């Protein structure tokens, strides 16, 4: 996906998912952990030949680092070593932000291909235990029908139903069945009347199925998402933020010129600020 997804699409996906997961519980997965405080960047910079990227990283409300990984096959030794690295670099990333991680939880969500897997890797000095969720145990048809019925009634989806939307395609055991269910789930999500829930559901489906989704289909949906009202709103927010940063920079420059005793008309010409804005800056200097 490195060369397929534009930064614009990534911004839309990540912002949508950040708002979806904030203050939410993952109890729908059967995970007994505190609610999510915020979603973290899943790209962990490491001084090795490649960048580490997990499927999900969250800071919980009690300052627990929760690492979430989706698996459709089992390679126990490599998988557990990978989880160990995620935890290490996740802790380092949060420490650089001034957050002291109190503990680490690793949740592994197995797609419909897997019915059992080892939960502990014990190497003596290093021991890792993961919380497991087997999606093969979920009733795919029942989940889909329940979501479809509620959407047809035009009702808002609950937090649990939104998370069910995200994991729905993962409950199938084969690639072709997964792809078909992804397409059905996305088509159903497009019928959600609430714009925000619509974009959240689709963003979650694409992110959770990143490892096996058809790339051409994925890119076509991301292009569609860019045309939605919610995506356009995100872009407007980005533009406003850039414009505000430019204005702040101009005001700082004007402040320096005022302190140097420059003529106000010259300052207005150089910074394109109004006379009233220059007066406000001068007043802040005087006080």
PAVO-888281 format. One record per residue: residue in three letters; y, z, x of N, C-alpha, C, O in turn. Coordinates in steps of 0.02 Angstrom, whole numbers, padded with zeros to 5 digits, always signed. Layout:
BEGIN
AlaYZXYZXYZXYZX;...
This chain:
BEGIN
Unk-00060+00000+00041+00000+00000+00000+00063+00000+00043+00118-00008+00017;Unk+00056+00009+00108+00114+00018+00152+00163-00040+00146+00223-00029+00144;Unk+00137-00102+00143+00180-00159+00141+00192-00186+00071+00230-00234+00061;Unk+00161-00155+00021+00164-00181-00047+00218-00148-00090+00245-00181-00134;Unk+00233-00085-00077+00278-00048-00121+00347-00044-00089+00354-00021-00032;Unk+00398-00065-00125+00466-00060-00098+00489+00012-00101+00461+00053-00139;Unk+00541+00029-00061+00568+00097-00063+00594+00113-00133+00589+00170-00156;Unk+00620+00062-00168+00645+00071-00235+00590+00096-00282+00600+00142-00321;Unk+00532+00064-00277+00476+00085-00319+00453+00155-00302+00437+00194-00346;Unk+00450+00171-00237+00429+00238-00216+00476+00290-00243+00454+00343-00266;Unk+00542+00276-00241+00591+00324-00267+00578+00338-00340+00580+00396-00362;Unk+00565+00285-00379+00553+00293-00451+00491+00335-00463+00492+00381-00504;Unk+00437+00318-00428+00374+00355-00436+00382+00428-00419+00363+00472-00457;Unk+00412+00442-00360+00416+00511-00336+00463+00552-00380+00449+00610-00394;Unk+00519+00523-00401+00565+00562-00442+00534+00577-00510+00541+00632-00536;Unk+00499+00528-00537+00465+00539-00600+00413+00594-00595+00410+00639-00637;Unk+00373+00592-00542+00320+00642-00534+00348+00711-00517+00321+00761-00539;Unk+00403+00714-00479+00434+00778-00464+00454+00813-00529+00441+00872-00538;Unk+00486+00776-00574+00507+00805-00638+00447+00823-00681+00449+00872-00718;Unk+00394+00784-00677+00335+00798-00717+00301+00862-00695+00282+00903-00737;Unk+00293+00872-00630+00254+00928-00605+00293+00994-00601+00262+01047-00600;Unk+00359+00992-00599+00398+01053-00590+00383+01105-00644+00388+01090-00704;Unk+00366+01165-00622+00351+01222-00666+00290+01212-00710+00280+01249-00759;Unk+00248+01163-00693+00189+01150-00733+00127+01185-00704+00125+01200-00644;Unk+00078+01197-00747+00015+01226-00726-00037+01171-00719-00036+01122-00755;Unk-00084+01181-00672-00139+01134-00663-00203+01161-00694-00258+01141-00675;Unk-00195+01206-00742-00253+01236-00775-00295+01184-00812-00355+01194-00822;Unk-00264+01127-00831-00301+01075-00865-00357+01048-00821-00407+01023-00847;Unk-00350+01054-00755-00402+01032-00709-00455+01086-00700-00506+01075-00668;Unk-00442+01145-00728-00488+01201-00716-00469+01240-00653-00510+01278-00627;Unk-00408+01230-00628-00385+01264-00568-00344+01325-00586-00291+01319-00617;Unk-00368+01384-00568-00335+01447-00583-00287+01463-00526-00302+01505-00484;Unk-00229+01430-00526-00179+01441-00473-00110+01448-00506-00102+01426-00564;Unk-00061+01477-00471+00006+01485-00500+00038+01418-00517+00017+01366-00492;Unk+00089+01418-00561+00125+01357-00578+00158+01325-00517+00170+01358-00466;Unk+00174+01261-00523+00205+01223-00469+00280+01237-00467+00314+01237-00519;Unk+00305+01249-00407+00377+01257-00397+00410+01189-00385+00461+01173-00416;Unk+00381+01149-00340+00405+01082-00327+00352+01041-00293+00306+01068-00261;Unk+00358+00975-00299+00312+00929-00266+00339+00915-00196+00400+00910-00187;Unk+00294+00910-00147+00314+00900-00078+00301+00828-00057+00262+00792-00088;Unk+00334+00808-00002+00320+00743+00028+00248+00744+00053+00226+00790+00087;Unk+00210+00692+00036+00139+00690+00055+00127+00656+00122+00070+00652+00145;Unk+00180+00631+00154+00174+00602+00221+00190+00656+00272+00247+00676+00279;Unk+00139+00679+00309+00149+00731+00358+00158+00700+00427+00111+00672+00454;Unk+00218+00705+00457+00227+00678+00524+00187+00718+00575+00190+00779+00576;Unk+00149+00683+00616+00106+00717+00665+00108+00678+00730+00113+00617+00731;Unk+00104+00715+00786+00106+00683+00851+00036+00658+00868+00004+00682+00914;Unk+00014+00608+00830-00050+00575+00841-00039+00500+00827+00016+00479+00812;Unk-00091+00461+00831-00084+00389+00827-00067+00364+00757-00049+00306+00748;Unk-00072+00407+00707-00058+00385+00639-00025+00441+00600-00023+00499+00621;Unk+00002+00423+00542+00034+00472+00498-00017+00498+00448-00054+00459+00418;Unk-00018+00564+00438-00063+00594+00389-00032+00588+00319+00028+00601+00310;Unk-00072+00569+00271-00047+00563+00202-00100+00589+00154-00153+00559+00147;Unk-00084+00644+00121-00131+00671+00071-00112+00643+00002-00061+00609-00005;Unk-00153+00657-00048-00141+00629-00114-00090+00670-00154-00057+00644-00199;Unk-00083+00734-00137-00034+00775-00171-00022+00839-00132-00068+00868-00105;Unk+00041+00860-00129+00058+00922-00095+00112+00958-00137+00162+00927-00156;Unk+00101+01022-00151+00145+01059-00195+00159+01128-00167+00116+01160-00137;Unk+00220+01151-00176+00237+01221-00163+00235+01257-00229+00271+01240-00275;Unk+00192+01308-00234+00185+01346-00297+00238+01401-00300+00271+01415-00250;Unk+00245+01431-00358+00299+01479-00369+00292+01542-00326+00342+01577-00316;Unk+00232+01556-00300+00223+01614-00257+00222+01595-00184+00196+01632-00142;Unk+00250+01537-00167+00253+01510-00098+00183+01496-00069+00172+01501-00009;Unk+00137+01477-00113+00072+01452-00092+00078+01376-00082+00109+01342-00123;Unk+00049+01350-00028+00046+01278-00017-00019+01254-00050-00073+01275-00032;Unk-00011+01209-00098-00070+01181-00132-00077+01107-00112-00034+01066-00125;Unk-00133+01091-00080-00149+01023-00060-00199+00995-00110-00250+01027-00124;Unk-00184+00936-00137-00229+00905-00186-00254+00838-00159-00214+00797-00136;Unk-00319+00828-00162-00349+00766-00137-00399+00739-00188-00438+00777-00217;Unk-00397+00673-00198-00445+00640-00242-00499+00608-00197-00483+00575-00148;Unk-00562+00618-00215-00617+00589-00177-00664+00550-00223-00683+00575-00276;Unk-00682+00490-00201-00731+00450-00239-00795+00440-00200-00841+00407-00223;Unk-00799+00470-00140-00859+00470-00099-00859+00534-00057-00809+00569-00054;Unk-00916+00549-00025-00921+00611+00013-00938+00597+00086-00987+00564+00102;Unk-00896+00624+00130-00909+00624+00202-00887+00693+00226-00834+00701+00255;Unk-00930+00743+00213-00911+00813+00216-00873+00833+00279-00818+00861+00275;Unk-00901+00818+00338-00869+00841+00400-00799+00810+00409-00751+00846+00423;Unk-00794+00745+00399-00729+00712+00406-00680+00734+00352-00620+00743+00364;Unk-00706+00744+00291-00663+00765+00236-00633+00834+00250-00573+00844+00242;Unk-00675+00882+00270-00650+00949+00281-00603+00952+00342-00555+00991+00343;Unk-00617+00912+00392-00572+00910+00450-00504+00882+00428-00451+00905+00451;Unk-00506+00833+00385-00444+00804+00358-00405+00856+00318-00344+00861+00326;Unk-00440+00896+00277-00405+00948+00238-00373+00999+00285-00318+01023+00271;Unk-00407+01016+00339-00381+01064+00387-00315+01038+00417-00267+01076+00424;Unk-00313+00974+00433-00252+00945+00461-00196+00944+00410-00138+00958+00427;Unk-00212+00928+00347-00161+00928+00295-00129+00997+00290-00067+01004+00285;Unk-00171+01049+00290-00146+01117+00283-00101+01135+00342-00047+01164+00332;Unk-00123+01119+00403-00085+01136+00463-00016+01104+00463+00035+01137+00473;Unk-00014+01037+00451+00050+01003+00455+00092+01016+00393+00153+01012+00396;Unk+00060+01033+00336+00098+01053+00277+00135+01118+00289+00193+01125+00269;Unk+00102+01166+00321+00134+01229+00338+00192+01218+00386+00245+01248+00378;Unk+00182+01175+00436+00235+01160+00484+00295+01128+00450+00353+01144+00465;Unk+00281+01082+00404+00336+01049+00369+00377+01098+00329+00439+01096+00330;Unk+00344+01144+00293+00380+01193+00254+00417+01244+00298+00472+01266+00281;Unk+00387+01261+00354+00420+01307+00400+00486+01278+00425+00535+01314+00434;Unk+00486+01212+00437+00548+01179+00460+00602+01180+00406+00661+01173+00421;Unk+00581+01191+00342+00628+01196+00287+00646+01268+00272+00684+01282+00225;Unk+00620+01315+00312+00635+01385+00302+00590+01420+00252+00606+01476+00230;Unk+00534+01389+00234+00487+01419+00187+00427+01447+00225+00394+01411+00262;Unk+00413+01511+00215+00355+01543+00245+00296+01540+00197+00297+01574+00145;Unk+00246+01500+00213+00189+01492+00169+00146+01555+00171+00127+01579+00225;Unk+00129+01582+00112+00090+01644+00109+00015+01631+00110-00023+01672+00135;Unk-00006+01575+00082-00077+01556+00084-00083+01481+00069-00034+01449+00049;Unk-00142+01455+00078-00155+01384+00067-00214+01376+00019-00265+01409+00027;Unk-00206+01334-00031-00261+01316-00077-00271+01241-00072-00224+01202-00076;Unk-00333+01220-00065-00350+01149-00063-00392+01134-00124-00447+01160-00132;Unk-00366+01090-00167-00403+01069-00226-00429+00999-00217-00390+00953-00203;Unk-00493+00989-00226-00523+00922-00219-00546+00899-00288-00590+00930-00318;Unk-00518+00844-00311-00535+00817-00376-00580+00756-00365-00558+00705-00338;Unk-00643+00763-00385-00692+00710-00375-00693+00663-00435-00697+00686-00492;Unk-00690+00598-00422-00691+00549-00475-00760+00547-00507-00806+00582-00486;Unk-00767+00506-00559-00830+00502-00596-00890+00481-00555-00946+00485-00578;Unk-00878+00458-00493-00933+00437-00449-00973+00497-00422-01030+00489-00403;Unk-00943+00556-00421-00972+00614-00388-00990+00668-00439-00950+00684-00483;Unk-01051+00695-00434-01071+00748-00480-01079+00816-00444-01082+00868-00477;Unk-01084+00816-00377-01085+00879-00339-01065+00865-00267-01071+00808-00243;Unk-01042+00917-00232-01019+00910-00163-01013+00979-00133-01004+01028-00169;Unk-01018+00985-00066-01011+01051-00033-00940+01077-00042-00892+01038-00038;Unk-00933+01142-00053-00867+01172-00063-00842+01212-00003-00784+01233-00001;Unk-00887+01224+00046-00869+01265+00104-00889+01229+00168-00943+01199+00172;Unk-00845+01232+00217-00859+01206+00285-00847+01263+00333-00790+01284+00344;Unk-00900+01289+00362-00896+01348+00405-00915+01331+00476-00974+01317+00490;Unk-00865+01332+00521-00877+01318+00592-00864+01380+00635-00849+01375+00694;Unk-00871+01438+00604-00860+01500+00640-00786+01519+00640-00762+01551+00593;Unk-00750+01498+00692-00679+01514+00697-00638+01478+00644-00585+01500+00624;Unk-00664+01422+00620-00630+01384+00567-00675+01382+00506-00733+01359+00509;Unk-00649+01405+00451-00686+01403+00388-00640+01379+00333-00585+01406+00323;Unk-00662+01329+00296-00621+01301+00242-00662+01303+00178-00720+01281+00176;Unk-00631+01329+00126-00662+01329+00060-00616+01295+00011-00556+01312+00007;Unk-00641+01247-00027-00599+01209-00073-00616+01225-00145-00672+01245-00162;Unk-00566+01217-00188-00577+01222-00261-00595+01152-00285-00560+01104-00270;Unk-00649+01147-00323-00674+01082-00342-00666+01067-00417-00672+01112-00459;Unk-00652+01005-00431-00649+00980-00500-00690+00916-00503-00677+00869-00465;Unk-00739+00914-00547-00782+00854-00555-00763+00820-00620-00780+00843-00675;Unk-00728+00763-00614-00706+00728-00674-00762+00694-00711-00754+00672-00768;Unk-00821+00690-00679-00880+00661-00712-00900+00703-00773-00936+00679-00817;Unk-00877+00766-00775-00895+00811-00830-00850+00802-00891-00863+00829-00944;Unk-00795+00762-00883-00749+00753-00939-00772+00698-00986-00807+00651-00965;Unk-00753+00704-01048-00771+00654-01099-00715+00602-01102-00665+00612-01137;Unk-00724+00546-01066-00673+00495-01060-00651+00468-01129-00592+00465-01143;Unk-00699+00451-01170-00683+00421-01236-00644+00469-01279-00596+00449-01313;Unk-00664+00532-01279-00629+00582-01320-00557+00591-01298-00512+00595-01339;Unk-00546+00594-01232-00478+00602-01205-00435+00543-01225-00378+00552-01248;Unk-00462+00483-01217-00423+00422-01233-00406+00419-01307-00350+00403-01326;Unk-00454+00434-01350-00443+00432-01423-00390+00483-01444-00347+00468-01485;Unk-00394+00543-01415-00345+00595-01432-00274+00574-01412-00227+00584-01450;Unk-00267+00544-01353-00202+00521-01330-00177+00464-01375-00118+00463-01393;Unk-00221+00418-01391-00202+00361-01432-00180+00383-01502-00131+00357-01528;Unk-00216+00431-01531-00197+00455-01598-00128+00488-01598-00088+00477-01643;Unk-00115+00527-01546-00050+00562-01544+00007+00513-01532+00061+00520-01560;Unk-00005+00463-01489+00046+00412-01476+00060+00370-01538+00117+00354-01553;Unk+00007+00353-01575+00014+00314-01637+00055+00352-01689+00089+00321-01730;Unk+00052+00419-01687+00091+00460-01733+00163+00469-01709+00205+00497-01745;Unk+00178+00446-01648+00245+00451-01620+00263+00520-01597+00323+00536-01593;Unk+00214+00562-01583+00226+00631-01563+00235+00638-01488+00209+00597-01449;Unk+00271+00690-01467+00278+00705-01396+00212+00731-01369+00175+00766-01404;Unk+00196+00713-01307+00135+00737-01276+00147+00804-01242+00201+00817-01215;Unk+00096+00847-01244+00101+00912-01210+00092+00902-01135+00073+00848-01113;Unk+00106+00955-01096+00095+00952-01024+00022+00935-01008+00008+00895-00964;Unk-00024+00966-01045-00095+00954-01034-00113+00882-01048-00152+00851-01011;Unk-00085+00854-01100-00099+00784-01117-00070+00736-01066-00100+00684-01052;Unk-00012+00753-01038+00017+00711-00986-00028+00710-00924-00037+00657-00894;Unk-00055+00768-00906-00100+00770-00848-00166+00735-00863-00196+00705-00819;Unk-00188+00739-00926-00249+00702-00945-00238+00627-00937-00285+00591-00917;Unk-00178+00603-00952-00162+00532-00943-00173+00512-00870-00200+00459-00855;Unk-00150+00555-00825-00152+00540-00753-00223+00536-00727-00239+00491-00687;Unk-00266+00582-00749-00334+00584-00721-00383+00541-00760-00440+00531-00738;Unk-00362+00515-00817-00407+00477-00860-00445+00421-00823-00506+00418-00829;Unk-00411+00376-00785-00448+00322-00752-00497+00346-00699-00543+00309-00680;Unk-00488+00407-00675-00531+00433-00622-00598+00458-00648-00643+00473-00609;Unk-00604+00463-00714-00666+00490-00742-00723+00439-00741-00781+00457-00751;Unk-00707+00376-00729-00758+00323-00730-00792+00318-00661-00760+00330-00610;Unk-00857+00301-00659-00895+00302-00597-00893+00239-00554-00914+00241-00496;Unk-00870+00183-00581-00872+00120-00543-00802+00088-00540-00761+00098-00584;Unk-00790+00050-00485-00725+00020-00474-00703-00023-00532-00646-00018-00555;Unk-00747-00067-00556-00727-00112-00610-00712-00074-00674-00666-00092-00711;Unk-00750-00020-00687-00737+00021-00746-00671+00059-00738-00633+00067-00785;Unk-00658+00083-00676-00595+00118-00663-00536+00071-00676-00488+00090-00709;Unk-00540+00010-00649-00485-00037-00657-00472-00053-00730-00415-00056-00752;Unk-00526-00063-00768-00518-00077-00840-00484-00019-00876-00441-00029-00919;Unk-00505+00042-00858-00476+00101-00891-00404+00112-00869-00362+00134-00908;Unk-00388+00096-00806-00319+00099-00782-00275+00054-00825-00222+00075-00848;Unk-00297-00008-00835-00259-00055-00875-00252-00033-00947-00198-00040-00977;Unk-00306-00006-00976-00302+00019-01044-00255+00079-01050-00217+00085-01098;Unk-00258+00123-00999-00216+00183-01000-00142+00164-00993-00099+00192-01027;Unk-00128+00117-00948-00058+00094-00939-00032+00061-01002+00024+00073-01023;Unk-00073+00018-01033-00053-00015-01095-00039+00037-01150+00008+00030-01189;Unk-00080+00089-01151-00069+00143-01200-00005+00181-01184+00034+00198-01229;Unk+00006+00195-01120+00066+00232-01099+00130+00194-01116+00181+00224-01130;Unk+00127+00128-01114+00186+00087-01131+00207+00097-01203+00263+00081-01222;Unk+00161+00122-01245+00176+00132-01316+00207+00200-01329+00227+00215-01386;Unk+00211+00244-01277+00242+00310-01286+00316+00300-01303+00351+00264-01268;Unk+00340+00331-01356+00408+00320-01379+00460+00353-01333+00514+00325-01323;Unk+00444+00410-01306+00492+00445-01262+00492+00410-01194+00441+00406-01161;Unk+00551+00387-01173+00556+00348-01111+00533+00388-01050+00499+00361-01007;Unk+00553+00452-01047+00535+00492-00989+00460+00503-00985+00430+00496-00932;Unk+00429+00521-01041+00356+00532-01040+00320+00467-01024+00268+00467-00991;Unk+00347+00412-01047+00316+00347-01033+00314+00333-00959+00261+00316-00932;Unk+00370+00340-00925+00374+00325-00853+00334+00376-00813+00303+00358-00762;Unk+00333+00440-00836+00294+00491-00800+00220+00476-00803+00185+00482-00753;Unk+00197+00456-00863+00125+00442-00870+00104+00383-00826+00053+00387-00792;Unk+00143+00330-00826+00125+00271-00786+00130+00285-00712+00087+00264-00673;Unk+00183+00321-00692+00190+00339-00621+00131+00382-00598+00106+00372-00543;Unk+00110+00428-00641+00054+00472-00623-00011+00433-00617-00050+00445-00571;Unk-00023+00386-00663-00084+00346-00661-00086+00305-00597-00138+00303-00563;Unk-00031+00272-00579-00029+00230-00519-00039+00271-00456-00073+00249-00409;Unk-00009+00330-00454-00015+00372-00394-00085+00399-00386-00113+00399-00331;Unk-00115+00424-00441-00182+00453-00438-00235+00401-00422-00285+00416-00390;Unk-00224+00339-00443-00274+00287-00433-00259+00242-00373-00288+00188-00366;Unk-00214+00264-00330-00190+00224-00274-00246+00197-00229-00240+00142-00202;Unk-00300+00236-00221-00353+00218-00174-00395+00159-00197-00425+00124-00156;Unk-00399+00147-00262-00445+00095-00285-00415+00047-00336-00449+00002-00359;Unk-00352+00056-00354-00321+00011-00403-00312-00059-00373-00300-00065-00313;Unk-00317-00111-00415-00303-00179-00393-00229-00183-00372-00185-00168-00412;Unk-00217-00203-00310-00149-00201-00283-00101-00248-00319-00043-00231-00330;Unk-00125-00307-00338-00081-00354-00374-00061-00325-00441-00003-00331-00462;Unk-00109-00294-00475-00094-00263-00540-00045-00205-00530+00003-00198-00569;Unk-00057-00165-00479-00014-00108-00465+00058-00131-00453+00105-00101-00480;Unk+00067-00183-00413+00134-00207-00398+00168-00236-00460+00229-00228-00468;Unk+00129-00269-00504+00159-00297-00564+00185-00241-00610+00236-00249-00643;Unk+00148-00186-00613+00170-00129-00655+00232-00096-00625+00277-00075-00661;Unk+00234-00091-00559+00293-00061-00526+00355-00104-00539+00410-00078-00548;Unk+00347-00170-00538+00403-00214-00554+00425-00203-00626+00485-00204-00641;Unk+00377-00194-00671+00394-00181-00741+00432-00115-00748+00480-00110-00786;Unk+00410-00065-00710+00443+00000-00712+00516-00003-00692+00558+00034-00718;Unk+00531-00047-00645+00600-00054-00621+00647-00076-00677+00708-00065-00673;Unk+00619-00108-00729+00661-00134-00783+00670-00083-00840+00709-00095-00886;Unk+00636-00026-00836+00641+00023-00890+00707+00060-00887+00740+00062-00835;Unk+00726+00090-00943+00789+00128-00947+00789+00188-00900+00840+00203-00869;Unk+00732+00221-00894+00727+00280-00851+00736+00260-00778+00772+00293-00740;Unk+00702+00206-00757+00708+00183-00689+00780+00163-00673+00805+00177-00619;Unk+00812+00130-00721+00882+00110-00711+00927+00171-00705+00975+00171-00667;Unk+00910+00224-00743+00948+00286-00738+00942+00316-00668+00991+00340-00640;Unk+00880+00315-00640+00870+00340-00573+00913+00302-00523+00943+00332-00478;Unk+00916+00236-00531+00956+00195-00485+01030+00211-00492+01066+00213-00443;Unk+01053+00223-00554+01123+00241-00564+01139+00308-00530+01193+00316-00502;Unk+01092+00355-00533+01102+00420-00500+01107+00411-00425+01148+00444-00392;Unk+01066+00366-00397+01069+00353-00325+01136+00323-00306+01166+00342-00256;Unk+01161+00276-00347+01225+00244-00333+01281+00295-00336+01326+00296-00293;Unk+01279+00339-00387+01330+00391-00394+01329+00438-00334+01382+00460-00310;Unk+01269+00454-00309+01264+00499-00251+01295+00467-00189+01328+00501-00150;Unk+01283+00402-00180+01312+00366-00122+01388+00365-00128+01423+00376-00079;Unk+01412+00350-00189+01484+00347-00199+01517+00415-00187+01571+00418-00158;Unk+01484+00469-00209+01510+00536-00198+01513+00552-00123+01561+00582-00099;Unk+01460+00531-00086+01458+00544-00014+01516+00507+00021+01546+00534+00067;Unk+01530+00446-00002+01585+00408+00027+01652+00441+00013+01696+00444+00057;Unk+01661+00466-00049+01722+00500-00067+01731+00563-00026+01786+00577-00003;Unk+01678+00602-00017+01682+00663+00023+01701+00647+00095+01740+00684+00126;Unk+01674+00591+00122+01690+00571+00190+01764+00553+00196+01796+00571+00245;Unk+01790+00517+00145+01861+00498+00146+01906+00559+00143+01957+00562+00176;Unk+01886+00608+00103+01926+00669+00096+01926+00709+00161+01977+00739+00179;Unk+01869+00710+00195+01866+00744+00259+01911+00711+00310+01946+00744+00349;Unk+01911+00644+00310+01953+00605+00356+02027+00618+00340+02068+00626+00385;Unk+02044+00619+00274+02113+00632+00254+02134+00702+00276+02191+00711+00297;Unk+02091+00749+00271+02107+00818+00292+02125+00820+00366+02173+00853+00386;Unk+02085+00784+00407+02098+00783+00479+02166+00750+00493+02203+00773+00537;Unk+02182+00697+00456+02246+00663+00466+02305+00707+00446+02357+00708+00479;Unk+02296+00745+00391+02349+00791+00369+02360+00846+00422+02417+00864+00437;Unk+02306+00871+00449+02312+00923+00501+02346+00896+00563+02377+00934+00600;Unk+02339+00830+00575+02372+00799+00632+02444+00779+00617+02479+00753+00661;Unk+02466+00792+00554+02535+00777+00536+02549+00705+00519+02607+00684+00522;Unk+02499+00667+00501+02508+00597+00484+02546+00589+00417+02544+00633+00375;Unk+02581+00533+00410+02618+00518+00349+02570+00508+00290+02517+00478+00297;Unk+02590+00535+00232+02546+00533+00174+02532+00462+00150+02476+00447+00130;Unk+02582+00419+00151+02572+00350+00130+02521+00315+00175+02479+00276+00152;Unk+02524+00330+00239+02476+00301+00286+02406+00327+00271+02357+00290+00275;Unk+02402+00392+00255+02336+00421+00239+02307+00389+00176+02248+00373+00174;Unk+02350+00379+00125+02326+00348+00063+02302+00277+00076+02252+00255+00047;Unk+02337+00241+00120+02317+00172+00136+02251+00170+00174+02209+00127+00161;Unk+02242+00216+00220+02181+00217+00262+02120+00240+00223+02065+00215+00234;Unk+02129+00288+00177+02072+00318+00143+02061+00292+00072+02008+00303+00043;Unk+02111+00258+00045+02109+00233-00024+02105+00290-00075+02083+00281-00131;Unk+02128+00349-00054+02132+00406-00100+02199+00405-00136+02248+00378-00110;Unk+02202+00436-00195+02264+00438-00234+02310+00492-00208+02290+00535-00169;Unk+02373+00490-00231+02421+00540-00210+02400+00610-00232+02408+00658-00195;Unk+02373+00615-00294+02352+00680-00319+02294+00708-00278+02290+00768-00267;Unk+02249+00664-00255+02193+00687-00214+02217+00712-00147+02192+00761-00120;Unk+02268+00677-00119+02297+00700-00055+02331+00767-00065+02326+00811-00021;Unk+02365+00776-00122+02399+00840-00136+02348+00897-00141+02361+00952-00117;Unk+02290+00883-00173+02239+00934-00178+02213+00955-00110+02201+01014-00097;Unk+02203+00906-00066+02179+00922+00002+02231+00963+00039+02213+01010+00074;Unk+02295+00944+00032+02348+00982+00065+02351+01053+00039+02363+01100+00077;Unk+02341+01061-00027+02343+01128-00056+02286+01170-00029+02295+01230-00017;Unk+02227+01140-00018+02171+01178+00009+02185+01199+00082+02163+01252+00104;Unk+02222+01156+00118+02240+01174+00187+02290+01232+00187+02285+01278+00227;Unk+02337+01228+00141+02389+01280+00139+02361+01348+00121+02387+01400+00142;Unk+02307+01348+00080+02279+01413+00059+02227+01437+00108+02198+01491+00098;
